[in-house]
Amino acid sequence: MIRPRRSAVLLLGLRNLYILPTGFGWLWLLCCVVLYLLAINGGSNGALLLAYGGVGLFLLAPYLTQFNLQGLELRCGTPEPGFAGERLPYPLLASSSQERLQLRARLRGAAAGWSGSLQPGHQPLALPWQPARRGLQRPGRLRLEATAPLGLFVCWTLWEPETPQLIYPARRPGPVATLAAAQGELEGSGGGLEEQQGSEEWRELGPHRPEEGPTRLAWKQLARSGTRLSKRFSDPQPGALLLAPDPAVPYERALEHLCERLCRLAAAGEAFGVALERSGGEPLVIPPATGAAQLQRCLEALALAPGAGGGAHPL
């Protein structure tokens, strides 16, 4: 049994390449044998020459096919986070000193893969896969193969990329628990929540910041002067809430509900925070704030929260 090697870099050579005839290759060899028998029985020198030529080409094919892969280097890229249950790209960097023809790469269990030729130099590859669970997940076994240039032999290698990819819980609508946030948490969160964003009574205008969202834009001033200004409200922010997994729902499903709610609040420009538990039972509280950075902090906390779905992929 071939055991794939787990590493961040793979250099293809004689020790990690395997080769066997393809179905077309076995048919080619059978045709050469039949042609040889017919030439012997019929005394045809032309047919005998064709049979010898076919066998010679069959014996040359494994060297040509192996040279198409030998010397190719694959290196793990930096995977971007994604959501469980969705199709995600896993990045690789291929380095080659020569052209590589008709390569095919596919991760185990993936519905699709990558195919194409590589030019000399460095070229990024993106292999699709669909993680089933949250946490730091590895994509599993990668199979890279080639049958070029003659198609008589298939040469392949097996490799397990070592760099994990951060996977957030799947987004699934459902109930979540809400906790009232203390005023001290709001003032120290850095999210600018000392003032109510939804009030119609604002006291001044200031430069618009991307984390404030479109709800605080002064649209009339934007239409008149083209300058992006934000309204500064004087009313204190009432009733900001922390979100937590619903205890009445199984934990992993509750995290999926919480993930969907956070994404929805972030898209609406509203403030949100989360309250979870660490592995030692200690509370983890991310105070309410707005913006993409806040969403990323909360999603990372959900992905790495202790539970049945957390941790690295068991390969």
N, C-alpha and C positions, 0 to 999 in steps of 0.2 A: 504493500500500500504506500502510495506517494504521500508524504507529509509535507505540506507547504511550509515555507519558512516565513516567520513573522519578523518584519524589520521595517525601518523607515525608508531604506534604499535597497534596490534590487539591481544587480548587474548580471545580465544574462550571459552564461557561458556553458561549458561542457558539463558542469556539475549540476546545473538546474534546468537543463533542456531535455525534453523527451520527444521521441519521434517514432511514428508507426505509419505504415501505408494507409492511404485512404481507400474507400470503396472503389473509386476510379482507378487507383493504383493496383489493387488486386485484379480488377478486370483487365487492365493493361498487361499485367504479367500473364494472365490466363490466355489472352490473345496471342502473346508472343510464343507461348508453349504450343498452342494449336497451330500457329503458323509454322513453327519449327517442325512439327510432326508431318504436316502436309508437305513441307519442302523435302523432307527425307523420303517420304513415300512416293512423291511425284518426281523427285530428282530435279527440282527447280532451284537453280542457284540464286535467282532473284528473290524468291520467297525466303530462302535461307539467310540471305544478306539482310533482309528486312527484320527477320526474327532476331538476329544478332544485334542489329542496331537498336531494336526496341528494348532488349535486355540491357544493353549498355546504357541507354538513357535512363532506365529504371534504377540502375546502380549509381548513376550520377545524381539523380534527383535528391536523395537525402542530404547530400553535402550542400547543394544549392539552397534547399529549404532551410537548413540549419543556419547557413550564413546570413539568411534574411533576418534572423533574430539575434544571433550571437553578437555581443558587444553593445546591445541596447541597454540603457540605464533608465529605470523608473524610480521616481522619488515622490514621496507623499507631499501634497500641498497643505494649505491651511484651510480646513473645511469651515464653511459658514454654518452657524446654527440653523436649525429647521424644526419643523413640527413632526411628531410621530404620525405615521399613517399616510404621509404625503411623499411624493416622489422628489428626492433631493439629489443634487449632484455631489459626487465625491471627487475632489480635484487631485490630479496627478501631473507630474512634470516629466516628460519623456526627453531624453538627451541621446542623440545619435550622430555619428560621424559620417553616415551614408544614408541613402534613401532606403526605406523599409516599405515593402509592397504588401498591400492587402492584408492588414492585420485585423484581428478581431479580439476584443476584450469584453469580459462580462463578469460581474460579481455574482456569487452564488445566491440563487433565489430571486434574482432580479428579472423582471419581465422583458427588459431590453438591455442592450449593451452599446458598445462603441465599435465602429468599424471604419477603416480607411487606411491611407498610406501616410507615412511620416517622411518629412523632408529633413535633410541634414541640419543640425542645430538643436535648439530647445523648442519644444512645442507643448502647450498645456492640453491636458485631456480632462474630460468631465464624464465620469461613469455614473449612470443613474442607479439609485437603489431606494428602497422604501423601508425605513426602520419601523419596527412594530412597537417599540417601547421608548420611554424617555430615558434620560441619563447620558453618560458618556458612552457612546456606542461605536464599535468598530464595524466596518461594512462586511467583514468576513472574507472568504476565499475569493481571490481573483484568478481567472484563467485567461491567459493571453496566448493566442495561437495564430499560425499562418500556414497556408498551403502553397503559397507562391514560391517559385515562379511557374512550376509545371502542374501542380495539383495532384501529384502522385503520392506525396507524403504529407502528413500533418505534423508540425512541430509545435510543441506547447510548453508552457511553464505554469506553475501554481505558486501563488504568493499571497500572504495576508498582510495588507498595509497596517502599520502599527499605530498611526496617528488616529486618535478617536475624534468623533464628531459630536458636538453637544446637541442633544435632541430635546426639544420642549415637549410637554404633554400634548396629546391631540386636542384640537379645538372642538368641543362638544357642548352645545347649549344645555343649561340645567341650573339647578338652584345652588347658591353659595351662601355662606354665613357672613354676616356683617357685624363689625365691632366698632363702637364709637371711639374715635381717635382723640387722645388728650390734646389740649391746646398747646402744651409744651412741645409735643412731638411735631405739631404743625409749624411752630415757629422755628424749630431747629432743623427742619427737613431740607431747607434750601430750595424748595419748590415754589416759593413766592405765593403761598396760600394765605397770607395774612389778610387778604382782601377778597371780597366776594366777586367771583367772575361773572355771575349771572345777573347782578343788579343793574338797573337802568340808571341809577344815580352815581355818576362818576365825577370826580373832583378835578382831574387834570389829565393831560396827554403826555406820553413819553415814547421813546423809540421802541418799535415792536421787536420782540425777541422770538426766535422760532419756537422755543418751548412753550410760549404762551398760547399757541393755537390760534385758529381763525376767529374764535368767538369773541376775542377781546380787541379785534381790529376796529379802528375808527373808519368805517366804510365811507362816510360822507367826506371826511378830510382826504381819504385816499382818492376818491373820485374827483375832488376839486384840484388837489395839488400833486397827486401821484406819490406822496410820501406815506410810508407805512408807519402809522402811529398806533399805540395801544392805549386803551382807557385805563386809568388808575382809579379804582373804586375806594370809597371810604367805609363801606360796610364790612364788618368782620365776616370771615368765612364760617357759616353755620354748619354744624353737623357733618364734618368730613368723616368718612368711614374707612376703616380697614376691612379688607376682604379676607376670608379664611375658608378652608374647605368645609363643606357641610358635613357635620358629624353623622347625619342620618343617611348618608350615601357612602358606599364603599370608597376607600381612600383614593385609589387610582382614578376612579370615575369622578370623584370630587375635585381632584386636581385638574382634570380635563374641563370640567365646568368652570373652574376658576380661571383657567387659561383663556377660555373663550370670552369670559366677562372682561378680563383685563384688556384683551385686544379690542373689544368693542368700546370700552371706556377711552382707551388711547386714541382710537379713530375719531371719537367725538370731542376730543380735547379736554376731557374731564380729569379731575384729580383722583388718584387711587393709590392704595398701599396694600400690603399683604402681611398677614401674621401666620407663621408656620412654626414647626418644631424642628430643632436640630437633632442629630443622631443621639446625643446624650439627654434628650428630653428638654433642653433649654429652649426658650422661645426665640424665634427670629422674627423681628418686626422691621419692615421697611416702611418708614413714614410716608404718608400721602404726598404725592407730587404729580407733576404733569410732564409730558414730553417723551421722546423716543428712548432716551437714556433710562428713564424711570421704568418704562415697559421692559427694556432689556434686563435691568436688574431684577425685576419681579419674575420674569420668565426663567432666568438662570436659577433663581431660588426654587422655583417649581421643578425644574429639570433635575436638580441635585438634591431635592428633598429626600430624606430617608424613607424607604418603603419598598414594596415588592418590585416596583418597576425601576428603581434607581440603580446606579452603579454602572460598571463597564459591561460590555457585551461578553457573555461567557463563550469564548471561542476555544 
